[in-house]
Amino acid sequence: MATDPPRRPALSKELVLHTAVALADETGAGVPSMRKLAERLGVEAMSLYHHFRNKDLILDGMVDLVFAEIELPSDDADWRPAMRERAASMRDALMRHPWAISLMDSRTNPGHATLRHHNAVIGSLRSGGFSISGAAHAFSVLDSYVYGFTLQQLSLPFTSSAELEDVAGSVLNQLPGDEFPHLAEMIAEHTRIPDYTKEFEIGLDLILDGLGRQCESWR
């Protein structure tokens, strides 16, 4: 006796957005075309327009899903550990969704998770004694650091300490050390760091130290 094929889940905004994020993660190329997205969902491209008037609205929703993954600073947490945890969580989210880096601050129609995230960060900084302008400066420099570091890490030719040592050894073997002694010394010594992500934490602490010292002058 023939059985009916399994029914596809009903098309919804949530399903479209989660599928779009999954496709972007797979390809690394950002928002997929409406045609490819429709193919993955098993519908005609025109069906997507019943839920989203245009592709920009899908982009807005995709970015909002990424912001929803970032840990929010709690109301009663000290600003420094709150910003440290939030930056680490944001970096982790961007490592999972590299395509989002260039889109996070480009949207003119931010979603609820995006607004909630920004409001929580500003609130944490304000509770920590930052003026409005100081909070804006701190927010900007922290995001710039997270975005920049993540882009750098994604472009590195290694993903583990062992691979780092291999790459460094290859470069060092070809490097005329007498001509570039400082570079040779750094390559030889710095590859002993067990985890490159420690660099993120060190740089973040330097920024937080600087923001803490500067906070008073911004009041």
Residue frames as qw, qx, qy, qz and C-alpha x, y, z in Angstrom:
[[0.000, 0.888, 0.459, 0.000, 0.00, 0.00, 0.00],
 [0.413, 0.497, -0.026, 0.763, 1.45, 3.37, -1.02],
 [0.387, -0.648, -0.409, 0.513, 2.14, 5.88, 1.68],
 [0.180, 0.962, 0.143, 0.149, 1.86, 9.60, 1.38],
 [0.572, 0.371, -0.267, 0.681, 5.17, 11.50, 1.19],
 [0.399, -0.489, -0.465, 0.620, 6.10, 13.34, 4.40],
 [0.098, 0.925, 0.316, 0.189, 4.59, 16.77, 4.58],
 [0.437, 0.329, -0.195, 0.814, 6.93, 19.73, 4.56],
 [0.214, -0.523, -0.511, 0.648, 6.61, 22.10, 7.52],
 [0.204, 0.890, 0.402, 0.063, 4.41, 25.08, 6.80],
 [0.476, 0.401, -0.009, 0.783, 6.33, 28.02, 5.42],
 [0.351, -0.883, -0.282, 0.132, 6.82, 30.75, 8.01],
 [0.143, 0.931, -0.258, 0.215, 9.06, 33.74, 8.58],
 [0.572, -0.639, 0.512, -0.047, 11.02, 31.82, 11.21],
 [0.879, 0.087, 0.435, 0.174, 11.58, 28.84, 8.92],
 [0.580, 0.772, 0.042, 0.257, 12.70, 31.08, 6.04],
 [0.070, -0.910, 0.356, -0.198, 15.18, 32.98, 8.23],
 [0.693, -0.470, 0.546, 0.009, 16.68, 29.91, 9.90],
 [0.854, 0.318, 0.352, 0.213, 17.05, 28.26, 6.51],
 [0.394, 0.883, -0.086, 0.241, 18.69, 31.37, 5.08],
 [0.335, -0.805, 0.477, -0.107, 21.19, 31.45, 7.98],
 [0.836, -0.165, 0.516, 0.092, 21.98, 27.76, 7.50],
 [0.746, 0.583, 0.203, 0.249, 22.61, 28.29, 3.78],
 [0.140, 0.933, -0.245, 0.222, 24.81, 31.31, 4.45],
 [0.582, -0.624, 0.521, -0.028, 26.82, 29.31, 7.00],
 [0.883, 0.112, 0.429, 0.158, 27.30, 26.49, 4.49],
 [0.645, 0.646, 0.175, 0.370, 28.45, 28.67, 1.62],
 [0.510, -0.431, -0.072, 0.741, 30.08, 31.51, 3.53],
 [0.259, 0.283, 0.414, 0.826, 28.76, 33.85, 0.86],
 [0.183, 0.087, 0.230, -0.952, 26.19, 35.74, 2.88],
 [0.602, 0.303, 0.419, -0.608, 22.51, 35.88, 2.15],
 [0.400, 0.102, 0.835, 0.365, 21.50, 33.29, -0.46],
 [0.215, -0.030, -0.438, -0.872, 19.55, 34.20, -3.54],
 [0.641, 0.046, 0.288, -0.710, 15.79, 33.98, -3.33],
 [0.787, 0.266, -0.443, -0.337, 15.92, 31.16, -5.87],
 [0.454, 0.249, -0.814, 0.264, 18.37, 29.06, -3.85],
 [0.239, -0.110, 0.635, -0.726, 16.52, 29.75, -0.65],
 [0.747, 0.124, 0.029, -0.652, 13.25, 28.69, -2.25],
 [0.706, 0.274, -0.640, -0.127, 14.86, 25.53, -3.59],
 [0.186, 0.201, -0.835, 0.477, 16.10, 24.56, -0.12],
 [0.403, 0.055, 0.517, -0.753, 12.62, 25.15, 1.29],
 [0.207, 0.226, 0.929, 0.204, 10.98, 23.22, -1.55],
 [0.258, 0.760, 0.478, -0.356, 8.79, 26.12, -2.68],
 [0.475, 0.661, 0.280, 0.509, 8.60, 28.59, -5.52],
 [0.378, 0.049, -0.183, 0.906, 10.54, 31.81, -5.08],
 [0.236, -0.483, -0.242, -0.808, 7.32, 33.83, -5.24],
 [0.659, -0.543, -0.519, -0.044, 6.14, 32.08, -2.07],
 [0.545, -0.185, -0.346, 0.741, 8.87, 33.87, -0.11],
 [0.033, 0.260, 0.082, 0.962, 7.40, 37.24, -1.01],
 [0.516, -0.605, -0.487, -0.361, 4.27, 36.40, 0.94],
 [0.699, -0.579, -0.287, 0.307, 6.41, 36.67, 4.08],
 [0.426, -0.515, 0.121, 0.734, 9.12, 39.15, 3.02],
 [0.430, 0.848, 0.160, -0.267, 8.49, 42.02, 0.63],
 [0.509, 0.782, -0.351, 0.078, 12.13, 42.09, -0.43],
 [0.825, 0.131, -0.427, 0.346, 15.52, 40.55, 0.18],
 [0.102, 0.524, -0.405, 0.742, 16.60, 43.31, 2.57],
 [0.680, -0.450, 0.142, -0.561, 13.98, 42.18, 5.06],
 [0.971, -0.049, -0.223, 0.073, 15.50, 38.70, 4.99],
 [0.523, 0.409, -0.396, 0.634, 18.91, 40.23, 5.66],
 [0.304, -0.563, 0.272, -0.719, 17.48, 42.16, 8.60],
 [0.886, -0.316, 0.014, -0.338, 16.03, 38.97, 10.03],
 [0.884, 0.170, -0.322, 0.293, 19.24, 36.97, 9.52],
 [0.260, 0.488, -0.414, 0.723, 21.29, 39.59, 11.33],
 [0.549, -0.503, 0.181, -0.642, 18.74, 39.67, 14.12],
 [0.968, -0.155, -0.183, -0.072, 19.11, 35.91, 14.59],
 [0.676, 0.279, -0.397, 0.554, 22.87, 36.34, 15.02],
 [0.097, -0.520, 0.324, -0.784, 22.40, 39.12, 17.56],
 [0.796, -0.397, -0.041, -0.454, 20.01, 36.84, 19.44],
 [0.913, 0.002, -0.344, 0.217, 22.89, 34.38, 19.97],
 [0.352, 0.463, -0.404, 0.706, 25.09, 36.95, 21.75],
 [0.483, -0.467, -0.636, 0.380, 25.06, 36.87, 25.53],
 [0.077, -0.826, -0.151, -0.537, 23.54, 40.03, 26.99],
 [0.229, 0.229, -0.582, 0.746, 25.11, 41.82, 29.97],
 [0.362, -0.599, -0.710, 0.074, 22.91, 41.44, 33.03],
 [0.122, -0.883, -0.158, -0.425, 21.54, 44.52, 34.77],
 [0.595, -0.795, 0.113, -0.042, 23.49, 43.96, 37.98],
 [0.886, 0.022, 0.060, 0.459, 26.86, 42.89, 36.51],
 [0.297, -0.717, 0.190, 0.601, 29.90, 45.14, 36.72],
 [0.552, 0.762, -0.083, -0.328, 30.52, 46.73, 33.34],
 [0.058, 0.661, -0.719, -0.207, 34.00, 45.29, 32.82],
 [0.333, -0.070, 0.940, 0.021, 33.23, 41.54, 33.17],
 [0.573, 0.563, 0.487, -0.343, 29.93, 42.17, 31.39],
 [0.435, 0.790, -0.261, -0.344, 31.70, 43.71, 28.38],
 [0.098, -0.486, 0.856, 0.146, 34.33, 40.98, 28.45],
 [0.464, 0.158, 0.864, -0.118, 31.74, 38.18, 28.36],
 [0.550, 0.700, 0.274, -0.363, 29.66, 39.97, 25.76],
 [0.256, 0.747, -0.507, -0.345, 32.70, 40.48, 23.48],
 [0.204, -0.275, 0.936, 0.087, 33.69, 36.81, 23.78],
 [0.519, 0.392, 0.722, -0.236, 30.13, 35.70, 23.04],
 [0.472, 0.780, -0.002, -0.411, 29.95, 38.02, 20.05],
 [0.089, 0.607, -0.733, -0.294, 33.22, 36.70, 18.66],
 [0.361, -0.007, 0.932, -0.035, 31.96, 33.12, 19.04],
 [0.548, 0.599, 0.480, -0.332, 28.74, 34.00, 17.19],
 [0.381, 0.803, -0.267, -0.373, 30.68, 35.63, 14.36],
 [0.123, -0.419, 0.878, 0.195, 33.00, 32.64, 14.08],
 [0.460, 0.273, 0.838, -0.110, 29.88, 30.53, 13.56],
 [0.433, 0.775, 0.460, 0.008, 28.43, 33.03, 11.06],
 [0.475, -0.268, 0.206, 0.812, 31.37, 34.82, 9.33],
 [0.185, 0.500, 0.550, 0.643, 29.10, 36.29, 6.66],
 [0.245, -0.851, -0.465, -0.004, 27.42, 38.45, 9.33],
 [0.517, -0.388, -0.094, 0.757, 30.49, 40.56, 10.14],
 [0.167, 0.069, 0.309, 0.934, 29.96, 43.00, 7.29],
 [0.259, -0.514, -0.599, -0.556, 26.22, 43.20, 7.94],
 [0.397, -0.453, -0.678, 0.421, 25.89, 43.62, 11.71],
 [0.125, -0.564, -0.252, 0.776, 25.95, 47.42, 11.74],
 [0.055, -0.031, 0.522, 0.850, 24.64, 48.03, 8.24],
 [0.063, -0.519, -0.829, -0.197, 20.94, 47.45, 8.81],
 [0.111, -0.190, 0.043, -0.974, 18.53, 50.39, 8.87],
 [0.710, -0.299, -0.208, -0.602, 15.58, 48.27, 10.02],
 [0.129, 0.313, -0.879, 0.335, 16.99, 46.43, 13.07],
 [0.635, -0.336, -0.639, -0.276, 15.00, 43.65, 14.67],
 [0.626, -0.719, -0.044, -0.298, 13.99, 43.17, 18.29],
 [0.897, -0.276, -0.053, 0.341, 17.04, 41.09, 19.28],
 [0.534, 0.392, -0.018, 0.749, 19.35, 43.69, 17.76],
 [0.187, -0.733, -0.014, -0.654, 17.66, 46.52, 19.61],
 [0.801, -0.587, -0.074, -0.093, 17.62, 44.55, 22.87],
 [0.845, -0.012, -0.082, 0.528, 21.32, 43.80, 22.50],
 [0.321, 0.508, -0.041, 0.799, 22.32, 47.42, 21.87],
 [0.431, -0.734, -0.061, -0.521, 20.13, 48.69, 24.68],
 [0.878, -0.456, -0.104, 0.101, 21.64, 46.20, 27.15],
 [0.720, 0.142, -0.088, 0.674, 25.22, 47.10, 26.21],
 [0.059, 0.612, -0.014, 0.788, 24.56, 50.83, 26.55],
 [0.637, -0.673, -0.116, -0.359, 22.74, 50.26, 29.84],
 [0.888, -0.270, -0.152, 0.341, 25.66, 48.27, 31.26],
 [0.521, 0.283, -0.071, 0.802, 28.13, 50.98, 30.32],
 [0.203, -0.673, -0.065, -0.708, 25.91, 53.73, 31.71],
 [0.786, -0.589, -0.146, -0.119, 25.51, 51.81, 34.99],
 [0.839, -0.102, -0.108, 0.524, 29.29, 51.52, 35.09],
 [0.312, -0.722, -0.065, 0.614, 29.69, 55.29, 35.12],
 [0.364, 0.090, 0.497, 0.783, 30.12, 56.06, 31.43],
 [0.285, 0.478, 0.107, -0.824, 28.47, 59.18, 30.06],
 [0.750, 0.537, 0.313, -0.228, 26.32, 58.85, 26.95],
 [0.468, 0.796, -0.370, -0.096, 29.21, 59.96, 24.74],
 [0.198, -0.555, 0.803, -0.086, 31.60, 57.73, 26.68],
 [0.712, 0.100, 0.666, -0.198, 29.31, 54.74, 26.24],
 [0.709, 0.682, 0.036, -0.176, 29.17, 55.45, 22.50],
 [0.208, 0.764, -0.610, -0.015, 32.98, 55.59, 22.31],
 [0.416, -0.338, 0.828, -0.163, 33.34, 52.37, 24.32],
 [0.784, 0.338, 0.456, -0.252, 30.68, 50.56, 22.28],
 [0.603, 0.760, -0.189, -0.153, 32.40, 51.58, 19.04],
 [0.100, 0.685, -0.720, 0.039, 35.92, 50.56, 20.01],
 [0.561, -0.171, 0.780, -0.218, 34.80, 47.23, 21.48],
 [0.799, 0.458, 0.332, -0.203, 32.82, 46.28, 18.38],
 [0.459, 0.796, -0.380, -0.105, 35.66, 47.40, 16.10],
 [0.172, -0.546, 0.815, -0.092, 38.04, 45.16, 18.00],
 [0.681, 0.061, 0.695, -0.220, 35.72, 42.13, 17.93],
 [0.740, 0.635, 0.113, -0.191, 34.96, 42.51, 14.21],
 [0.318, 0.803, -0.503, -0.043, 38.59, 43.11, 13.29],
 [0.324, -0.445, 0.827, -0.116, 39.99, 40.28, 15.38],
 [0.760, 0.206, 0.577, -0.218, 37.41, 37.83, 14.06],
 [0.667, 0.725, -0.094, -0.144, 38.19, 38.75, 10.45],
 [0.100, 0.726, -0.679, 0.037, 41.89, 38.31, 11.16],
 [0.511, -0.248, 0.802, -0.185, 41.40, 34.95, 12.83],
 [0.800, 0.406, 0.375, -0.232, 39.20, 33.68, 10.01],
 [0.587, 0.771, -0.238, -0.068, 41.92, 34.56, 7.48],
 [0.317, -0.669, 0.673, 0.009, 44.79, 32.86, 9.32],
 [0.658, 0.354, -0.617, -0.248, 46.38, 29.83, 7.59],
 [0.314, 0.075, -0.898, 0.299, 46.07, 27.69, 10.71],
 [0.605, -0.503, -0.250, -0.564, 43.37, 26.59, 13.14],
 [0.868, -0.470, -0.147, 0.064, 45.41, 24.86, 15.86],
 [0.375, -0.827, 0.388, 0.159, 48.67, 25.25, 17.77],
 [0.737, -0.101, 0.578, 0.336, 50.20, 22.37, 15.81],
 [0.551, 0.670, 0.375, 0.328, 49.31, 24.01, 12.49],
 [0.053, -0.995, 0.086, -0.013, 50.65, 27.33, 13.77],
 [0.566, -0.595, 0.497, 0.279, 53.98, 25.72, 14.58],
 [0.708, 0.239, 0.550, 0.372, 54.14, 24.15, 11.12],
 [0.345, 0.877, 0.228, 0.243, 53.41, 27.46, 9.38],
 [0.254, -0.938, 0.230, 0.059, 55.84, 29.36, 11.59],
 [0.703, -0.353, 0.521, 0.332, 58.55, 26.76, 11.06],
 [0.649, 0.484, 0.451, 0.377, 58.13, 26.95, 7.29],
 [0.150, 0.968, 0.055, 0.192, 58.35, 30.76, 7.31],
 [0.474, -0.806, 0.328, 0.131, 61.31, 30.74, 9.69],
 [0.786, -0.080, 0.483, 0.377, 63.26, 28.29, 7.54],
 [0.529, 0.601, 0.359, 0.479, 62.96, 30.63, 4.57],
 [0.113, -0.987, -0.091, -0.072, 63.60, 33.84, 6.52],
 [0.595, 0.404, -0.315, 0.619, 67.05, 35.44, 6.40],
 [0.559, -0.706, -0.391, 0.190, 67.28, 35.96, 10.15],
 [0.511, -0.248, -0.033, 0.822, 70.30, 38.23, 9.94],
 [0.052, 0.299, 0.341, 0.890, 68.24, 40.64, 7.82],
 [0.506, -0.511, -0.239, -0.652, 65.03, 40.45, 9.87],
 [0.307, 0.129, -0.822, 0.461, 66.21, 39.54, 13.40],
 [0.335, -0.023, 0.465, -0.819, 63.22, 40.98, 15.28],
 [0.765, 0.119, -0.210, -0.598, 60.72, 39.20, 13.06],
 [0.639, 0.186, -0.745, 0.036, 62.65, 35.92, 13.37],
 [0.063, 0.129, -0.751, 0.644, 62.71, 36.25, 17.15],
 [0.547, 0.030, 0.262, -0.795, 58.96, 36.84, 17.34],
 [0.789, 0.156, -0.431, -0.409, 58.14, 33.93, 15.05],
 [0.510, 0.194, -0.801, 0.246, 60.40, 31.61, 17.04],
 [0.023, 0.033, -0.704, 0.709, 59.10, 32.66, 20.44],
 [0.479, 0.050, 0.162, -0.861, 55.46, 33.56, 19.86],
 [0.676, 0.048, -0.601, -0.422, 54.46, 30.22, 18.34],
 [0.267, 0.026, -0.882, 0.387, 54.84, 28.74, 21.80],
 [0.443, -0.025, 0.292, -0.847, 51.50, 30.29, 22.78],
 [0.256, 0.084, 0.962, -0.041, 49.18, 27.25, 23.18],
 [0.242, 0.650, 0.721, 0.007, 46.02, 28.88, 21.86],
 [0.239, 0.276, 0.249, 0.897, 45.73, 31.81, 19.45],
 [0.286, -0.745, -0.474, -0.373, 42.44, 32.84, 21.03],
 [0.556, -0.549, -0.296, 0.550, 44.47, 33.95, 24.06],
 [0.294, 0.084, 0.181, 0.935, 45.48, 36.88, 21.88],
 [0.225, -0.615, -0.484, -0.581, 41.85, 37.93, 21.78],
 [0.586, -0.695, -0.399, 0.121, 41.62, 37.94, 25.57],
 [0.553, -0.286, -0.065, 0.780, 44.88, 39.86, 25.97],
 [0.131, 0.268, 0.306, 0.904, 43.84, 42.54, 23.48],
 [0.369, -0.671, -0.513, -0.387, 40.38, 42.80, 25.01],
 [0.599, -0.612, -0.337, 0.391, 41.82, 43.31, 28.48],
 [0.404, -0.076, 0.076, 0.908, 44.08, 46.08, 27.17],
 [0.102, -0.460, -0.415, -0.778, 41.05, 47.84, 25.69],
 [0.527, -0.686, -0.486, -0.123, 38.97, 47.42, 28.85],
 [0.579, -0.406, -0.224, 0.671, 41.85, 48.78, 30.96],
 [0.221, 0.103, 0.201, 0.949, 42.05, 51.82, 28.71],
 [0.289, -0.575, -0.494, -0.585, 38.29, 52.38, 28.78],
 [0.589, -0.625, -0.466, 0.213, 38.31, 52.16, 32.57],
 [0.458, -0.292, -0.088, 0.835, 41.00, 54.83, 32.83],
 [0.066, 0.194, 0.352, 0.913, 39.26, 57.05, 30.30],
 [0.222, -0.619, -0.742, -0.128, 35.80, 56.72, 31.81],
 [0.299, -0.632, -0.367, 0.614, 36.32, 59.56, 34.29],
 [0.133, -0.304, 0.230, 0.915, 37.21, 62.09, 31.62],
 [0.111, -0.260, -0.714, -0.640, 34.09, 61.25, 29.63],
 [0.151, -0.590, -0.742, 0.281, 31.66, 62.06, 32.44]]
